[in-house]
Amino acid sequence: MAEGRFVAYYRVSTAQQGRSGLGLDAQREAVRAFLNGGAWTLAAEFVEVESGKANDRPQLAAALAECRLTGATLVVAKLDRLARNARFLLDVVEGAGAAGVVFCDLPSIPAGPVGRFMLTQMAAVAELEAGLISQRTKAALAAAKDRGVTLGGWRGGPKVDAAAGRAALQDRADAFAARVRPMAAELRDRGLSLREIAAELTTRGVRTARGGQWTAAAVRSVLGRGGEAAAAAEG
């Protein structure tokens, strides 16, 4: 029986899934079913639209900050909605604060030190399995190459359009900015300068699109996308 204060984190892989509710509704239902029957409060919900392989997750950073601030427990519908490697999972579990993290698909694993240990072991096994698969794939490709099989390269299919590639990069940059901009704009509205916003984003564990730390110029770029260039200049 669940009791206490909770913050829910949901992740969908595509913007289309986020708009349609595909996957999102199932995660919300799983959280409610897991909590049902106890004296609990769902204090906040955070939705991430991001690939499971990406560690840049502004909404996750915001959820963890909420947990640390309020003493809430982070609740996630499924382990694979949060992380697929041991190091990232452990960083999240430790970043959630004293109340820890619980997973609806692993109800027997408690929050706290014991649960942290169990989750780390599970993630380590999954990471080992992925590494072994990669190792076997590389060995098979090397053996094929030794037999004279041509690997990779253009084989008569459509060639890459450089302009389309640049457009795709631009779209990804715009999508990343759209996710981070609300958080940066909220800090700007509180009167923080660009440099102070950069420091706060870094403190919250939010990374830039390339995985680095924030600078005033990077914050200005994010705020400038979507018609906020004038507002960013005020910092």
ChimeraX attribute file (.defattr): number of C-alpha atoms within 10 A of each C-alpha:
attribute: neighborCount
match mode: 1-to-1
recipient: residues
	/A:1	9
	/A:2	13
	/A:3	13
	/A:4	15
	/A:5	19
	/A:6	25
	/A:7	22
	/A:8	26
	/A:9	25
	/A:10	25
	/A:11	26
	/A:12	21
	/A:13	15
	/A:14	13
	/A:15	13
	/A:16	11
	/A:17	15
	/A:18	19
	/A:19	11
	/A:20	10
	/A:21	14
	/A:22	13
	/A:23	14
	/A:24	19
	/A:25	14
	/A:26	13
	/A:27	22
	/A:28	18
	/A:29	12
	/A:30	18
	/A:31	22
	/A:32	15
	/A:33	12
	/A:34	21
	/A:35	20
	/A:36	13
	/A:37	11
	/A:38	11
	/A:39	11
	/A:40	14
	/A:41	14
	/A:42	17
	/A:43	15
	/A:44	15
	/A:45	16
	/A:46	16
	/A:47	17
	/A:48	20
	/A:49	21
	/A:50	21
	/A:51	14
	/A:52	17
	/A:53	11
	/A:54	10
	/A:55	15
	/A:56	20
	/A:57	24
	/A:58	26
	/A:59	22
	/A:60	25
	/A:61	21
	/A:62	19
	/A:63	25
	/A:64	29
	/A:65	19
	/A:66	20
	/A:67	26
	/A:68	18
	/A:69	11
	/A:70	15
	/A:71	18
	/A:72	27
	/A:73	28
	/A:74	29
	/A:75	24
	/A:76	25
	/A:77	26
	/A:78	19
	/A:79	16
	/A:80	15
	/A:81	18
	/A:82	20
	/A:83	18
	/A:84	18
	/A:85	20
	/A:86	19
	/A:87	14
	/A:88	15
	/A:89	20
	/A:90	17
	/A:91	10
	/A:92	19
	/A:93	25
	/A:94	17
	/A:95	18
	/A:96	24
	/A:97	21
	/A:98	16
	/A:99	21
	/A:100	24
	/A:101	28
	/A:102	27
	/A:103	23
	/A:104	19
	/A:105	15
	/A:106	14
	/A:107	10
	/A:108	10
	/A:109	17
	/A:110	16
	/A:111	20
	/A:112	17
	/A:113	14
	/A:114	10
	/A:115	17
	/A:116	19
	/A:117	13
	/A:118	13
	/A:119	24
	/A:120	18
	/A:121	13
	/A:122	13
	/A:123	21
	/A:124	17
	/A:125	14
	/A:126	15
	/A:127	16
	/A:128	14
	/A:129	12
	/A:130	13
	/A:131	12
	/A:132	12
	/A:133	12
	/A:134	12
	/A:135	11
	/A:136	11
	/A:137	12
	/A:138	12
	/A:139	12
	/A:140	12
	/A:141	14
	/A:142	13
	/A:143	12
	/A:144	13
	/A:145	12
	/A:146	10
	/A:147	9
	/A:148	8
	/A:149	11
	/A:150	10
	/A:151	11
	/A:152	6
	/A:153	6
	/A:154	9
	/A:155	8
	/A:156	6
	/A:157	6
	/A:158	7
	/A:159	8
	/A:160	9
	/A:161	9
	/A:162	9
	/A:163	9
	/A:164	10
	/A:165	11
	/A:166	11
	/A:167	12
	/A:168	12
	/A:169	12
	/A:170	12
	/A:171	12
	/A:172	13
	/A:173	15
	/A:174	14
	/A:175	17
	/A:176	19
	/A:177	21
	/A:178	15
	/A:179	17
	/A:180	21
	/A:181	22
	/A:182	14
	/A:183	17
	/A:184	23
	/A:185	19
	/A:186	12
	/A:187	18
	/A:188	19
	/A:189	11
	/A:190	10
	/A:191	12
	/A:192	16
	/A:193	18
	/A:194	24
	/A:195	16
	/A:196	18
	/A:197	25
	/A:198	23
	/A:199	15
	/A:200	16
	/A:201	23
	/A:202	16
	/A:203	14
	/A:204	16
	/A:205	18
	/A:206	23
	/A:207	19
	/A:208	22
	/A:209	17
	/A:210	8
	/A:211	11
	/A:212	11
	/A:213	16
	/A:214	22
	/A:215	18
	/A:216	16
	/A:217	13
	/A:218	16
	/A:219	25
	/A:220	24
	/A:221	15
	/A:222	24
	/A:223	26
	/A:224	17
	/A:225	16
	/A:226	11
	/A:227	9
	/A:228	15
	/A:229	14
	/A:230	11
	/A:231	14
	/A:232	22
	/A:233	12
	/A:234	10
	/A:235	16
